[in-house]
Amino acid sequence: MEFEFDCWCCGIVCAVWGKPVGFWKEEYELAAEWDCWSCGAVNITPDEDED
């Protein structure tokens, strides 16, 4: 499943692939860091409880 996050450097929306890890409910594991496809900046995946 894809999750969308904004790049901290250029502000563009990037899709990050989440690996399914839950069996009985939908849970996904995301990489801790990912590269922006537009500017190449390294981004940190935010915690799910942050707004």
C-alpha positions in Angstrom: 0.0 0.0 0.0 1.3 3.5 -0.8 1.4 6.3 1.8 1.9 9.9 0.8 4.3 12.3 2.6 5.5 15.8 1.7 9.2 16.3 1.2 10.7 18.6 3.8 13.0 20.2 1.2 10.9 20.9 -1.9 7.4 20.2 -0.5 6.4 17.8 -3.3 4.2 14.8 -2.4 6.1 11.5 -2.5 4.6 8.0 -2.3 6.2 5.6 0.1 5.5 1.8 -0.2 4.3 0.1 3.1 5.0 -3.6 3.5 2.0 -5.5 4.9 2.8 -7.0 8.3 -0.6 -7.6 9.9 -2.6 -10.8 9.4 -5.9 -10.1 11.1 -5.9 -6.3 10.6 -4.3 -3.9 8.2 -0.9 -3.0 9.5 2.0 -1.8 7.4 5.7 -1.3 8.0 7.3 1.8 6.4 11.0 2.6 5.9 12.4 4.9 8.5 14.0 7.1 5.8 13.2 7.6 2.1 14.6 9.7 -0.8 12.5 12.4 -2.5 11.9 11.4 -6.2 12.1 15.1 -7.2 15.1 16.7 -5.3 16.8 13.6 -3.8 16.6 14.9 -0.2 16.5 12.2 2.5 13.3 12.4 4.5 12.3 10.7 7.8 9.0 8.9 8.0 6.8 10.7 10.6 5.3 8.8 13.5 1.6 7.9 12.9 0.5 9.8 16.0 1.9 13.1 14.7 -0.3 15.6 12.9 
